[in-house]
């Protein structure tokens, strides 16, 4: 069972992702409401996969991604972006993101991408 950390500043988005993942045999090991907390929890929990929102307070998802990949290169990070933020996808992939989800996403899309990790 893949272990997942969900990082998103919107509690409803964390709730929705958690429900999708748990229903599809992923273990959600933690949640974080911004990139800074996400980096700390990633170091502590060592998940297999991190879903990382791009736009967040404290530390955005791109900076958090860079910090995680610097310390835990093997961690698979999937960026979560809203429509209109496609310009960040290239930077995220070049910084080590394995894939990305565009909001609004479907359950099937989430499961398909995370099962590839």
Steps between C-alpha positions, in 0.01 A plus 500: 500500500643837396535757777386854408544847654246761385618863497236762419387818671131425427358262759221388264763402240694297759173336606404416141843358413511299821160342425601414144832350609372297793216362288760382247740323738752778566603575857480871583775543761457873551373837386654848495346841435806666348833417342710566811300253709491264202880487485525429874234227487664347195833475685325348802258263327703401190198440272528326164295776333427865578213687336611865503283802427694777324344815645517506882597742778827476698681301231356427157495153351790562261737597781376210715559263207860621465563453873351150501692387192825638646460288814286205389570452132310170482168657611250527214337844494183563300422869459139615524423811298193702411402587147706797387811398694641285221805727482621342824490146365829526309680638808348229719602217267850641455526522881415133545121464498396164356161612369220749558125519556294791367204613712222417466608138473307174498545203730609289203766756406642513855514121528656458155781747569580379851498133404782578254726604787 
